[in-house]
């Protein structure tokens, strides 16, 4: 892993923990803005790492909720529907 990726991912991990502690789901955007003033390359690597971590957290929660529902006989959550316009 390149230095830029290592730095970005380490900071992203710390920011994700701080977001949970502070109950601030947009803290990563503010940190990204600060980084962007001196290194747009690090900013992009950091934001990518944050997006990956948040996406993985959502996926993990969906999996955990689905397993819990199946095991306990509850309602299984629905996955989001793909965007009609073909977005990401």
C-alpha positions as CSV (number, residue, x, y, z in Angstrom):
1,X,0.0,0.0,0.0
2,X,1.3,3.4,-0.9
3,X,2.1,6.0,1.8
4,X,-0.9,8.2,0.7
5,X,-3.3,5.2,1.1
6,X,-1.8,4.3,4.5
7,X,-2.1,7.9,5.8
8,X,-5.6,8.3,4.4
9,X,-6.9,5.0,5.8
10,X,-5.4,5.5,9.2
11,X,-7.0,8.9,9.4
12,X,-10.3,7.6,8.1
13,X,-10.3,4.9,10.8
14,X,-9.8,7.6,13.5
15,X,-12.4,9.8,12.0
16,X,-15.0,7.0,11.8
17,X,-14.4,6.3,15.5
18,X,-14.8,10.0,16.3
19,X,-18.0,10.3,14.2
20,X,-19.5,7.5,16.3
21,X,-18.3,9.0,19.6
22,X,-19.5,12.5,18.7
23,X,-22.7,11.4,16.9
24,X,-21.6,13.5,13.9
25,X,-22.1,11.7,10.6
26,X,-20.6,14.5,8.6
27,X,-17.3,15.0,10.4
28,X,-15.5,13.2,7.6
29,X,-16.5,16.0,5.2
30,X,-15.1,18.7,7.4
31,X,-11.8,16.8,7.9
32,X,-11.7,16.2,4.1
33,X,-12.1,19.9,3.5
34,X,-9.2,20.6,5.8
35,X,-7.0,18.1,4.1
36,X,-8.0,19.4,0.6
37,X,-6.5,22.8,1.3
38,X,-3.0,21.3,1.3
39,X,-3.3,18.0,-0.5
40,X,-6.1,17.2,-2.9
41,X,-4.6,13.8,-3.5
42,X,-4.7,12.9,0.2
43,X,-8.2,14.3,0.4
44,X,-9.5,12.0,-2.3
45,X,-7.7,9.0,-0.8
46,X,-9.2,9.9,2.6
47,X,-12.7,10.4,1.3
48,X,-12.5,7.1,-0.7
49,X,-11.4,5.3,2.5
50,X,-14.3,6.9,4.4
51,X,-16.8,5.9,1.8
52,X,-15.5,2.3,1.7
53,X,-15.7,2.1,5.5
54,X,-19.2,3.5,5.7
55,X,-20.4,1.2,2.9
56,X,-18.9,-1.8,4.7
57,X,-20.6,-0.7,7.9
58,X,-24.0,-0.5,6.1
59,X,-23.4,-3.9,4.5
60,X,-22.4,-5.5,7.8
61,X,-25.5,-4.0,9.6
62,X,-27.8,-5.3,6.8
63,X,-26.2,-8.8,7.1
64,X,-26.5,-8.8,10.9
65,X,-30.1,-7.6,10.8
66,X,-31.0,-10.2,8.2
67,X,-29.4,-13.1,10.1
68,X,-31.1,-11.9,13.4
69,X,-34.5,-11.7,11.7
70,X,-34.1,-15.2,10.1
71,X,-33.0,-16.7,13.4
72,X,-35.7,-15.1,15.5
73,X,-38.5,-15.4,13.0
74,X,-38.8,-11.6,12.5
75,X,-39.2,-9.5,9.3
76,X,-36.2,-9.7,7.1
77,X,-35.0,-6.2,6.0
78,X,-35.3,-5.3,2.3
79,X,-32.2,-4.3,0.3
80,X,-32.4,-0.9,-1.4
81,X,-33.6,-1.1,-5.0
82,X,-31.1,-0.2,-7.7
83,X,-31.4,3.4,-9.0
84,X,-33.7,3.6,-11.9
85,X,-31.3,6.0,-13.7
86,X,-28.5,3.5,-13.4
87,X,-26.4,5.5,-10.9
88,X,-23.7,3.9,-9.0
